[in-house]
């Protein structure tokens, strides 16, 4: 394959990254990225050798995300001081990010584009165009700065799970973007599961540890200086506060900050649940949000009753803030292969990170004490077939397997609306979940969804099914 600009840039990023990590391997080939799928494949290179490179490439830096960070007045100064770039380069980056964000169709626009047009296209454009201004080495370090800022609210001393599909032993919230699922655990016991709306691929939900420290009922919303805010026909204006309870307020009944710019919040329609529907947040319907707020308050030791929440709802113009006595860790995961009580669940690679791989499958099985070779031939065939149906994958030898392309769109040109603007990716093409049952995994893995709250909430009825 003839190297493209993006392939060469990816190779340069890998070399710079290896040097930064102090582990330059001259006896290994450079990792390449396929220019159509952007799928990672490493011929004759182990997964460990490419871990650092993959980490850099998975940092969710799209130009709309970069534009969002420029809204923080300190961000430009951080880039200037950390990267040692000029004011002219800062201006170019800011202009580039704003122009790309302005080109995106509005949040409410009708669209049926598929995830690849948003993920690979947005990330590829960001890498190429940012590198054209500051070079590949500083592009990598810019991505590191974005990731650090995005995880600035991480609880001290807590780290994400070290093994696939890990079940928490403490009290925490776990959100897995590919499965559109959020779980609340208390002392290692699953309390309740929710299907949620997660960030569009152009505004992805990040990964890592955060914390929830407060619940804000009837939140106001000050629209950020972002092009998607002022949709055609909308009364919403940048910087003009939208009051609590307004139909123009997308946050609904409550919000829980988990490290800017991400939130857990209400206000979503049922149709948005289980799919893309936010700008880097996890969204709930207001009914879900009321119950989740009660449960979260209870496990944290706060006094929030169903009656109180009902009272807050009667006066939507008055914002109420409940501080959580014990901050609750929030773990943001990106797991496309999940072992769950006797079955392997496959989810689409919604942010196109190239992780639906045989290596990922083997690691998920190994974490449960089962090797791929221990399975029957029929079981192995079913598992690999499911990987193919999710749009192609990388096998253990490092070779890309084409498979069925139902889960992705191989066109790299972004879908556009009637005005020629790229659309926000609103849907996943193909199956959202494939399940292969494996008897030897019975009773192992991550818990199945808890649809009814296991823990009675303060002042609530025992049956708290949403």
HELIX and SHEET records of a PDB file:
HELIX    1   1 UNK A    5  UNK A   20  1                                  16    
HELIX    2   2 UNK A   48  UNK A   50  5                                   3    
HELIX    3   3 UNK A   51  UNK A   58  1                                   8    
HELIX    4   4 UNK A   63  UNK A   70  1                                   8    
HELIX    5   5 UNK A   75  UNK A   83  1                                   9    
HELIX    6   6 UNK A   87  UNK A  103  1                                  17    
HELIX    7   7 UNK A  115  UNK A  134  1                                  20    
HELIX    8   8 UNK A  136  UNK A  150  1                                  15    
HELIX    9   9 UNK A  177  UNK A  179  5                                   3    
HELIX   10  10 UNK A  201  UNK A  203  5                                   3    
HELIX   11  11 UNK A  270  UNK A  272  5                                   3    
HELIX   12  12 UNK A  286  UNK A  300  1                                  15    
HELIX   13  13 UNK A  306  UNK A  314  1                                   9    
HELIX   14  14 UNK A  358  UNK A  366  1                                   9    
HELIX   15  15 UNK A  372  UNK A  374  5                                   3    
HELIX   16  16 UNK A  377  UNK A  389  1                                  13    
HELIX   17  17 UNK A  439  UNK A  441  5                                   3    
SHEET    1   A 2 UNK A  32  UNK A  33  0                                        
SHEET    2   A 2 UNK A  40  UNK A  41 -1                                        
SHEET    1   B 8 UNK A 189  UNK A 195  0                                        
SHEET    2   B 8 UNK A 181  UNK A 186 -1                                        
SHEET    3   B 8 UNK A 172  UNK A 176 -1                                        
SHEET    4   B 8 UNK A 320  UNK A 333  1                                        
SHEET    5   B 8 UNK A 208  UNK A 217 -1                                        
SHEET    6   B 8 UNK A 254  UNK A 257 -1                                        
SHEET    7   B 8 UNK A 263  UNK A 265 -1                                        
SHEET    8   B 8 UNK A 282  UNK A 283  1                                        
SHEET    1   C 2 UNK A 198  UNK A 199  0                                        
SHEET    2   C 2 UNK A 276  UNK A 278  1                                        
SHEET    1   D 2 UNK A 221  UNK A 222  0                                        
SHEET    2   D 2 UNK A 241  UNK A 242 -1                                        
SHEET    1   E 3 UNK A 337  UNK A 339  0                                        
SHEET    2   E 3 UNK A 343  UNK A 346 -1                                        
SHEET    3   E 3 UNK A 434  UNK A 437 -1                                        
SHEET    1   F 2 UNK A 393  UNK A 394  0                                        
SHEET    2   F 2 UNK A 400  UNK A 401 -1                                        
END                                                                             
